[in-house]
């Protein structure tokens, strides 16, 4: 039992029970679902959960059996907050929150969560095309995943390493890592129940990651990868439901990009319009940023009325404030 005391040695009148921790875990779950569905801009209540968990952990009477679990909740909500900061374009605060999440995960002895935080830090690097920075975080994440024997985390990190290698134009390394992720995912039925922070990674996300890697290779190495990318991204988009609206919007953006790369501007504009229809209701800047490659391809084919209309719409959407 760890007890925090007042100056006179008396314990603070906060006795932590299993139900208190479970309620905090449920609150983080609700916020995570909101983030997936509507974007980081809608998760402002996460700060309140941080304050509550911090109060309980540092000023309450916490039984030893609950201390690591409560510490994990606090680390996870910082992890979520870092991700939502990233989602609304605040890289500095995102790094700060994720760094704090790492410290708390270490204190809680939770290597599975640490692996997930490293994955998210790597994604912050990837978003600004910092391939070495991303790979360094993914490598650290793999080490944490090995320590915790977390097979789902290992697959997530391998898939994202493939993305980083593809972005850097290393086709062989990208396809090798992608094959590793696919081999791991083939055994997903034998994996234990996922932890909340990694539960997003299912069949839809694996298809999206295949499509993402192939999209990067089509852009950076050879356009021949775009056909397979279209197949995978179409599959992913069809699998994502309303509960994963942000992921679906990002997938549709890349799908439109591949159609444009192949010269099918009718389909590129149709899918691009659908992507913006969805993204316009999200509190996220990431779809705006991800539209840049599609916009570049469309600019090369100005003159077509549908292309011009989509370009105008992209400009309006990218200049509009978050919902």
C-alpha positions in Angstrom: 0.0 0.0 0.0 1.3 3.5 -1.0 -0.2 6.3 1.1 0.3 10.0 0.6 0.0 12.0 3.8 -0.8 15.4 5.1 1.9 17.4 7.0 0.7 15.9 10.3 1.2 12.4 9.0 -2.5 11.7 8.4 -3.4 10.1 5.0 -5.4 12.1 2.5 -9.1 11.2 2.4 -8.9 9.6 -1.0 -9.0 5.9 -1.0 -8.5 4.4 -4.5 -10.6 1.4 -5.4 -10.8 -0.8 -8.5 -14.0 0.9 -9.6 -12.2 4.3 -9.6 -9.5 3.0 -12.0 -12.1 1.2 -14.1 -14.1 4.4 -14.5 -10.9 6.3 -15.7 -10.1 3.5 -18.2 -13.7 3.7 -19.5 -13.4 7.5 -19.8 -10.1 7.2 -21.9 -11.9 4.6 -24.1 -14.7 7.0 -24.8 -12.3 9.8 -25.7 -10.2 7.4 -27.9 -13.4 6.4 -29.8 -14.3 10.1 -30.3 -10.8 10.8 -31.6 -11.1 7.9 -34.2 -14.6 9.1 -35.2 -14.2 12.9 -35.3 -10.6 13.8 -34.8 -8.4 15.2 -32.1 -10.1 18.5 -32.1 -13.1 16.9 -30.3 -11.1 15.4 -27.4 -10.7 18.4 -25.1 -12.0 16.6 -22.1 -8.9 14.4 -22.0 -7.2 17.1 -20.0 -9.8 16.6 -17.2 -9.0 12.8 -17.1 -5.3 13.6 -16.8 -6.0 15.9 -13.8 -8.2 13.3 -12.2 -5.7 10.4 -12.7 -2.8 12.5 -11.5 -4.7 13.5 -8.4 -5.6 9.9 -7.6 -2.1 8.6 -8.3 -0.1 11.3 -6.5 -2.4 12.3 -3.6 -4.5 9.3 -2.9 -4.2 6.1 -0.9 -3.4 3.6 -3.7 -3.2 -0.1 -3.0 0.0 -1.7 -4.4 -2.1 -4.0 -6.6 -3.7 -0.9 -8.4 -0.7 1.4 -8.6 0.7 0.1 -12.0 -2.8 0.0 -13.4 -3.5 3.6 -12.4 -0.1 4.6 -13.7 -0.9 3.0 -17.0 -4.2 5.0 -17.3 -2.3 8.2 -16.7 0.4 7.2 -19.3 -2.3 6.2 -21.8 -4.3 9.4 -21.5 -1.1 11.4 -22.1 -0.5 9.1 -25.1 -4.0 10.0 -26.4 -3.5 13.7 -25.7 -0.2 13.6 -27.6 -1.9 12.0 -30.5 -4.8 14.5 -30.5 -2.3 17.4 -30.4 -0.6 15.9 -33.4 -3.9 15.5 -35.1 -4.7 19.2 -34.8 -1.2 20.2 -36.0 0.5 21.1 -32.7 3.7 19.1 -33.0 5.5 20.7 -30.1 2.8 19.9 -27.5 2.4 16.5 -29.1 6.0 15.6 -28.5 5.8 16.9 -24.9 2.7 14.8 -24.1 4.1 11.7 -25.8 7.4 12.1 -23.9 5.6 12.4 -20.6 3.6 9.3 -21.6 6.8 7.4 -22.1 8.0 8.4 -18.6 4.8 7.3 -17.0 4.7 4.0 -19.0 8.2 3.2 -17.7 7.2 4.0 -14.2 4.2 1.6 -14.6 6.5 -1.0 -16.1 4.3 -1.2 -19.2 6.4 -2.0 -22.3 3.4 -2.7 -24.4 2.2 0.8 -24.0 5.7 2.2 -24.4 5.9 0.4 -27.8 2.7 2.1 -28.8 3.9 5.5 -27.7 7.1 5.0 -29.8 5.0 4.2 -32.8 3.1 7.4 -32.4 6.3 9.4 -32.0 7.5 7.8 -35.2 4.3 8.9 -36.9 4.9 12.5 -35.9 8.3 12.3 -37.7 6.8 10.6 -40.7 4.2 13.3 -41.1 6.9 15.8 -41.7 8.9 13.4 -43.9 11.7 12.8 -41.3 12.5 9.2 -42.3 15.6 8.8 -40.0 13.7 10.2 -37.0 10.7 7.9 -37.7 12.9 4.8 -38.1 14.7 5.6 -34.8 11.5 5.7 -32.9 10.1 2.5 -34.6 13.3 0.7 -33.7 13.0 1.7 -30.0 9.3 0.6 -30.2 10.3 -2.8 -31.6 12.6 -3.3 -28.6 9.8 -2.4 -26.2 7.4 -4.8 -28.1 9.9 -7.6 -27.8 10.3 -7.0 -24.0 6.5 -7.3 -23.6 6.1 -10.1 -26.1 3.5 -8.0 -27.8 2.9 -9.5 -31.3 0.3 -6.9 -32.3 2.6 -4.1 -31.4 5.4 -5.8 -33.4 3.1 -6.0 -36.5 2.1 -2.3 -36.1 5.8 -1.2 -35.9 6.9 -3.4 -38.9 4.1 -1.9 -41.1 5.1 1.6 -40.1 8.8 0.9 -40.7 7.7 -0.2 -44.2 6.0 3.1 -44.7 9.1 5.0 -43.6 11.4 3.0 -45.9 9.0 3.6 -48.8 8.9 7.3 -48.1 12.7 7.2 -48.3 12.6 5.4 -51.6 14.1 2.1 -50.3 11.8 -0.3 -52.1 13.5 -3.5 -51.0 13.5 -2.6 -47.3 9.9 -1.3 -47.5 8.6 -4.5 -49.1 10.6 -6.7 -46.7 9.2 -4.9 -43.6 5.7 -5.0 -45.1 6.0 -8.8 -45.7 7.0 -9.1 -42.0 4.0 -7.2 -40.9 1.7 -9.3 -43.1 3.2 -12.6 -41.8 2.7 -11.4 -38.3 -0.9 -10.3 -39.0 -1.7 -13.7 -40.6 -1.5 -15.0 -37.0 -3.8 -12.3 -35.6 -6.4 -14.9 -34.6 -3.9 -16.3 -32.1 -3.1 -12.9 -30.5 -4.3 -12.1 -27.0 -7.1 -9.5 -26.5 -5.6 -6.2 -27.6 -4.9 -3.4 -25.2 -7.1 -0.3 -25.7 -4.3 1.7 -27.4 -3.6 -1.0 -30.0 -7.1 -2.3 -30.7 -7.5 -0.2 -33.8 -5.1 -2.4 -35.7 -7.3 -5.0 -37.5 -8.0 -6.1 -41.0 -9.0 -2.6 -42.2 -5.8 -1.0 -40.9 -3.6 -3.7 -42.3 -5.1 -3.2 -45.7 -4.7 0.6 -45.3 -1.0 0.1 -44.3 -0.4 -2.1 -47.4 -2.0 0.6 -49.5 -0.1 3.4 -47.8 3.3 1.7 -48.4 2.5 1.0 -52.0 1.3 4.6 -52.5 4.6 5.9 -51.2 6.5 3.5 -53.5 4.3 4.6 -56.4 5.2 8.2 -55.7 8.8 7.8 -54.8 10.0 4.8 -56.8 7.8 3.5 -59.5 4.2 4.3 -60.6 3.6 0.6 -61.2 2.8 0.1 -57.5 -0.3 2.3 -57.9 -2.5 -0.5 -59.2 -1.9 -2.7 -56.1 -2.3 0.3 -53.9 -5.7 1.0 -55.3 -6.8 -2.6 -54.6 -5.6 -2.4 -51.0 -7.0 1.1 -50.3 -10.4 0.3 -51.8 -10.5 -2.7 -49.5 -9.6 -0.6 -46.5 -12.1 2.1 -47.3 -14.8 -0.4 -47.6 -13.9 -1.9 -44.2 -13.8 1.4 -42.3 -17.1 2.3 -40.7 -18.4 5.5 -39.2 -16.4 4.8 -36.1 -13.2 5.2 -38.0 -14.1 8.3 -40.1 -10.7 9.9 -39.9 -8.9 6.7 -41.1 -11.5 6.4 -43.9 -10.9 10.0 -45.0 -7.1 9.5 -45.1 -7.5 6.3 -47.1 -9.8 8.0 -49.6 -7.2 10.8 -50.1 -4.5 8.3 -51.0 -6.9 6.3 -53.2 -7.7 9.5 -55.2 -4.0 10.2 -55.4 -3.3 6.8 -57.0 -6.2 7.2 -59.5 -4.7 10.5 -60.5 -1.2 9.0 -60.8 -2.7 6.5 -63.3 -4.3 9.2 -65.3 -7.9 8.3 -64.3 -9.0 11.8 -63.3 -12.7 11.0 -63.4 -12.2 8.5 -60.6 -9.7 10.7 -58.8 -12.1 13.6 -58.7 -15.0 11.4 -57.6 -13.0 9.8 -54.7 -11.4 13.1 -53.9 -14.8 14.7 -53.4 -15.8 11.9 -51.1 -12.7 12.3 -49.1 -13.3 16.0 -48.5 -17.0 15.4 -47.8 -15.9 13.2 -44.9 -12.8 15.2 -43.8 -14.8 18.4 -43.6 -16.6 17.2 -40.5 -13.4 16.1 -38.7 -11.4 18.0 -36.1 -8.1 17.0 -37.8 -5.5 18.7 -39.9 -4.0 15.5 -41.2 -6.4 15.1 -44.2 -5.5 18.6 -45.2 -1.8 17.9 -45.2 -2.2 14.6 -46.9 -4.0 16.2 -49.9 -0.7 17.9 -51.1 0.4 15.0 -53.4 -3.1 14.8 -55.0 -3.2 18.5 -55.4 0.2 18.5 -57.1 -1.1 15.8 -59.6 -4.3 17.7 -60.3 -2.4 20.9 -60.9 -0.6 19.2 -63.8 -4.0 18.6 -65.5 -5.8 21.9 -65.0 -8.3 22.6 -67.7 -10.7 19.7 -67.0 -13.8 21.2 -65.3 -14.0 18.4 -62.7 -10.3 18.7 -61.9 -10.6 22.5 -61.6 -13.7 22.1 -59.3 -11.8 19.7 -57.0 -8.8 21.9 -56.9 -11.0 24.8 -55.8 -12.6 22.7 -53.2 -9.3 21.5 -51.9 -8.1 25.1 -51.6 -11.3 26.1 -49.7 -11.1 23.1 -47.4 -7.4 23.5 -46.6 -7.8 27.2 -45.7 -10.9 26.6 -43.5 -10.4 26.4 -39.7 -10.9 23.1 -38.0 -14.5 22.2 -37.2 
